[in-house]
Amino acid sequence: MDAIEGANESGSKLMSSLKNIIQDAEKMLENSATQGSESFQKAKAKLESTLMDAKFALRELEEVLARKAKDAAVCAVEYAKTHPWHAAGAVAAVGVLVGLLLARRR
């Protein structure tokens, strides 16, 4: 559950960063149209800083999701080793479903 909580936290950080980017971009556009170049440079610097924060949050989210995928793969392998017939039955059921879906397409 730690991985899920970490993913949720990183996802909310990412969304917050993206909202800040949009707000900063809107401010930058407003300032460039109405004021001089000094405020434009400040807005541009703030936008770049917010963009770097968003990239960092995205990397964190990517790492959490990669860890979660690896953990899921390990759990699947362990389950298949302890319950091989259940795993074979699940694979067969998925194969039948995919076959039925492909047959309906034609």
ABEGO torsion letter per residue (X at the ends): XAAAAAAAAAAAAAAAAAAAAAAAAAAAAAAAAABBAAAAAAAAAAAAAAAAAAAAAAAAAAAAAAAAAAAAAAAAAAAAAABAAAAAAAAAAAAAAAAAAAAAAX
